């Protein structure tokens, strides 16, 4: 028999038992969907973080009270008991590091309620990213100014009530007018707009444009020092001196915090690489879980394929006997039944890939990450499905090919 005829007969046999074929495909679909869906979402988020990371700028490390992931539930009490990093400690750190670092950015944020801005009857949604900083916020966090000016050292020293707003805040409050020099109400205080950040986009599932920053001294005057810890971002002149500068900065930070030589650090230090590695470790755990679930589903689906093919061989015993009596070779019978098993497996795999890509990208888009198509995982999924079809379909196909034509013709 010609290959085209074998394929036509195999597909025709599947079409004659649509419900049974569909139910068998379902197990493959579920298994592939679980892997492709998870890996699509994880890959999209990983790409968004690695390509658009702006939490810290180039050659920058940061000191903070809390670890970047907030700490484990078991160890959270340890971080709660830590002293807040104060503005005075940050300023002393700057003095100790004078002449060594290009940029030292002090910043703190309102964590309890975020912020909401009002102007002339218009308002932003609540929960804006709101905090205080110094003149180095732009460089340390890869922001830039679109309109107006940046904060100045005098703004910080004199605790002026001035504010920088993000692009989303500008669109909400000033859709058709220049925001510079306008006075807005932010939470319970008023500030004069002196600058507008250029559009930033989304990072870490949050908008970088829903932000407002005031001088850190004004922020602490208005909202108090209680519960507001200062983060200190330090930029090395280049990658060559990065590690040496970090060692010196750790020493300076310990001095600023008043730690004795035998005391351990009561602060965290992290960089872009550590942020990415934390996400990667979480992603690896999620991926491992999805592999276990999909492996169980695919194993069950493989057993289902073997079962349905054995039933098919039994039902078509007489057909096999007639074909053999007319000259069909064992190879043709074997190929036909293998193709049927592979067709069922691939059809389920393709459906699982389609649903997985759609579902994974839907999750990624909800977290404000870009959509992707995981070509590598899709290819691996097709190869695995083909292997399942061949592996679990071989015994029924071999059994069909070994049938004695005389005994097969007697079968009722």
N, C-alpha and C positions, 0 to 999 in steps of 0.2 A: 504494500500500500504506500502511496505517496505521502510525504509528511503533511501536506495541506489537507489531505483527506482524513488523516489520523486526527489532526487538530479539529477539523469540522465535526467529526463524530464525537470527540471528547466534549466539545462545547455543547453539542446537541443533546448529549446525555445529561449534562448539568441543567440545561433548559427544561428538560422533561420533568425534573424534580426540583422546581424552583424553591418551594418552602424548605425542603430538607437542605438544599444547598445554602440558602440564606441563613438558616439557623447555625449551620456549621461554620459559615463565614464569620458569624457574630463573635465567636470566641477569639478568632484572629484579630478582628477589628478592635475589640476591647484591649487586647494585649498591646497592639501597635499604638493605639490611641494614647494609652497611659504613658508610654515612653516618649513618643513624638510630641505630645502636648506639653509634658513637663520640660523636655529639652528645648522646645521652641521658646517657651516662656523664659527659661533660665538663660538661654543664649541671647535672647533679645535684651534682657536686663543686664547681662554681663557686657554686651556690646555698648549699651547705653552708658554704663558706668565707666568702662575703659576709654570710650571715645569722648564722652562729654563730661568727664569728671572735673568738677570745679570747686570741690569742697576745699581743696588746698591748691595753691599754685605750684610752679616748678621749683624744685630744690627746697621745698618747705616742709618742716616738721612742726608739730603743734603739741603744746602742753595743755592738759585739761584735767579737771577733777574726775570726770567719768570716762570710761573706755568708750570707743566709738560705737560699740554695739549695746551699750547700756549695762553690760555685765549680766552674768547668769542670775536666775532667780535665787539660787542658793548663796551666791556671793554678793548680792546686791547690798546687803546690810553693811558690808565692809566699805563700800563707796559712799553710802549715806552718812556714815560716821566721819568721813573725811572732812577736814576744814575746807571751806570754799577758798578758791584762789582770789585774793582781793586785788583791787586796783593798786594799792600801795605796794603789794608784792610784785605786781606786773611792772610798775615803774622802777622798782629797785632792780628787777631783772634787766630792764632796758639799760640802766646805768652800768651794770656789771658787764653787759655785752656790747657796750659802746665801742665802735670802731671795728667790731668783728663781723657783724651781720649786716646785710644790705637793708633788710626790712624786718621790723618787729611790729606785728599787728596785735593790738589788744581788742578783744571783742567779748560781749556778753549778750545774752538773749533773754527775752521774756518767755519763759517756758510754760507758765501757768495758764495764760489766757491768750497769748499771741497779741494781735492788735487789730483795730478797726479804725479807719480814717473817715472823716466827715468834712465836706466842704460845700457850702451854698446849697444845702438840701440834698446833696448826693452823698453816697457812702459806698465803701468797699465791703465785700464779704468779710465776716469776722475770721480770725485765725491767721492774719498775715504774719509773715516772719518779721519780727520787730526786735531791734536791739541797739546797743551802743557800741561805738568803735572809735578808732583814731584815724588819722589821715592815710594809713597804709592798708586800709580794707580792700581797696581796688586791686592793688598788686597781689596781695596775699590770697585773694579769692577769685582772681581772673574776671573781675567786673571792669566796666569802663563807663565813662560819663557820656551821655548823649546830648543833654542840655544842661546849661549852667556850669557849676564848678563842683569840685570835690570838697570834703571837709579839710580844714586847715589846722595847723598846730594851735593857732589862736582860738579857733572854735572850741578845741578840746580844753585848753588851759583856762579859758574864760567861761566854760560850760554854757555856750550860747544855745538858745532854743532854735536851732536850725535842723533841717532834715533832708536826707536824700531819699527819693522814692523810686520804686521800680516801675517798669513799663506798664504793668497791669494796673497799678495804683493810678498812674497818670491817665490811662484810658477811662477809668471809672469816674475819677473826680474832675478831670479837665479834658473832656472829649473834643472841645473846639476852642480852647484858649491856652495861652502860655502859662504853665504852672509856676514859673520862676517868680519869686518874691511874694507868692500868695501864702496866706496864713491858713493852715488847716488844723483841725482838731484831731488829735490822735489819742485814742483812749480818753483820758481825762485831762489832757494837756494840749497846749497850742504850740505849733512850730511853724517857722517860715521855711518854705521850700527853696533850697539853694541849688539843687541839682537833681537830675533824673538819670537813673542808670540806663544804659543801652540794653536792648532786649537780650535776655540770657537763655531762655528756653527752659526745658525740664531736665533736672538732674535728680537721681535718687527717688524718682516717682513724685517729685514736688516741683512746683513752678519756681524758677529762679527770678521771676518778675513780680511776684507778690511779696515784696520786701520793702522795708523802710528802716533806715539807720540814722541815728542821731549821735552827737558826740558822747563818748562813754561817760564823761563826767556829768553831763546833763541827764543822761539816762539814770545813773545811780542817784542823782539828786531827786529826780522825779519819782522813781519807783523803789528807792531804798537799796541798801546793800544786802539786806537779808534775803537769802535764797538765790542770789545772783552771783554765780562764780564766773571768773574771767578766764577765757581761753587765750593762750599766747602762741601766735604763729610766728615762726622765725625762718627767714630765707637766707640760705647760704649764697655767697657770690657765684659759686659754680659747683659742679658735681665733685670736683677733685677734693675740695675742702669740706664737703658735706659731712662726712663721718666725724672728722676732727671737730668741726663746729658743733655738732650734736653733743659730743662728749663734753665740750666746754660749757654748752648751754645747760646740760643736766647738772653740772656742778654749780653753775650760777643759780639755777632754779632751786637747788637744795639750800643754798645760802639764803636766797630770798624767802624761802619757806621756813627758815630757822631750824633746819634739821641737823641733829648731831651726827657724827660720822657713823655711829653704829645703827642709826635708824634707817629703815628702808624708805624708798621713795613713796610719798603720799600723793602722787600725781601720775597721770598716764601720758605717754608720748606716742604719737602715731603720724603717719604720712600717707601719701597716695597709695604706695605699695601695700601698706598694712590694711588700708580700707579695702582694696581689691582682694587681698588674701582672705580677709574675714568673709567677704561675700562669696568667694570661691569655696571656702570650707563649708559654708551653709549650703551652697548649690550642690556640692558633692554629696552631702548627706541626703538632700532631696532627690538627686538623681539615683543614688543607690536604692532608696526606697521605691522609686518608680521601676527600677530594673527588677527588683524582687517581685513586685506586683505583676508586672508584665510577664516575667518568666513563668509564674504560676498560671497566668491566663493563657499564655502560648502553649504551655505543656498540656493543659486541659484541652485547648483547641486542637492540638496535634492528635491527642487520643480520640477526639471527636471525628477528625478527618479519617483516621484509621478505621474507626467503627463504621462510618457511613460508606467508606469504600468497600469494606467487607460485606456490608449489606447489599451494596450495589453489585458486587461480584456474584453473590448468591442469587439475586433477582435476575441477573442476566446470564446465568449459566448456560441456558439453552442457546441464547444469542451467540455466546462465545463458541459453543460447540458447532453451530452452523457456520460461523466464520472460519473456524479451523478446518472443517470438512471441505470448504471451498478454497482452501489453500493459504489462509492467513498464517503468518509465522508467529512464533512465540514473541519475537522482538516487537512486532506490531501491536500485539495485545498488551504487552508490558508497557510500551510507550504510550498507548492510548490511556490506560488507567493511571499511569504516572502523570500524564498531562492533565487529567481531570483533577487529581489531588493538588497539583501545583496551581491550576487555574482557580480552584476554590481558595487556596491559601493566598495567592497574589491578589485576588479580588478583595478579600477581607483586609489584606495589608494596605492596598491602595485606599480603601475607604477609611481605614484607621489613620493613615498618613494625612488624608484630606481633613478629617475631623480634628486630628491632633494639631495641625498647623493653624486651623481656624480657632480652635479653643485656646491654644498657647498664645497666639497673637492677641486674642481678645483679653486674656489676663495681662499680657504685657502692656497693651494700650490702656487698660484700666489703671495701671501703675505708671502711665505716661512714658513708656519706653517705645522705641520704634519697632515696627513690624518687620519680620524677617522670614525667609524660607530656609529651613535647615537642610540644605542639599545633602550634606554628608550623612545625617541621621536618616533622611528619606532613603538614600541608597542602601545604607545598612539595613533598614527595615525591609526593603524589597529582597535583599540577599537572604536575610533570616527567614522571611516568609517562603521563599523558594526552597530553602533548606528544609523547613518544616514539611512542605508539600512532598518533597522527595523522600525525606527520612521516614515520615509516618505513612506515606502512600506506597512505599516500595513493597512491603509485605503483601498487601492486598493485590497489587499489580502482579507480583511474582506468583501469587496463588492463582490468579486468573490465567496467566500465561502457561502454568503447569497443568491446567485441567486436561484430562483425557477427552478427546472429541467424542468418542463413543459413549462414555459415561455422561458427558455433558448433554448429548442429544436425548438421553433417556430421562433427564431431569424434568420434573413437573413442578 
